[in-house]
Amino acid sequence: MGKQAPVQLITEWYKPACCFEGGKIVVVSVSFNGLQRIFTQTGEMQVSLSKGTRVNHVMDAVQGRFPNLPLHGEDLLITVNDQISTVDHMLEERDKVSFLPHIGGG
């Protein structure tokens, strides 16, 4: 079996009913860091969701695809387009979402 492509397109398998707004679709990219890359076997993927999608919908979609990927908790920093964000942030076409795991320290 060949090596997995660095970018995956997820389309029909997850579109939350709460987000439908005239049937329009937005595509956002999700980047993975650290151990997340081991769980996902990729550094980035594309997620297609309905317009009106928030960060928490993307988290649910990614968690559905990778159930063992630890995405929920206080030790996670969310960024959208390299700016600190929250789970209720409304996403737009071509936004880049990152879930940065806690690195450690003291």
Buried (B, 14 or more C-beta within 10 A) or exposed (E): EEEEEEEBEBEEEBBBEEBBEEEEEBBBBBBBEEEBEEBBEBEBBBBBBBBBBBBBBBBBBBBEBBEEBBBEEEEBEBBBEEEEBEBEBEBEEEBBBBBBBEEEEE
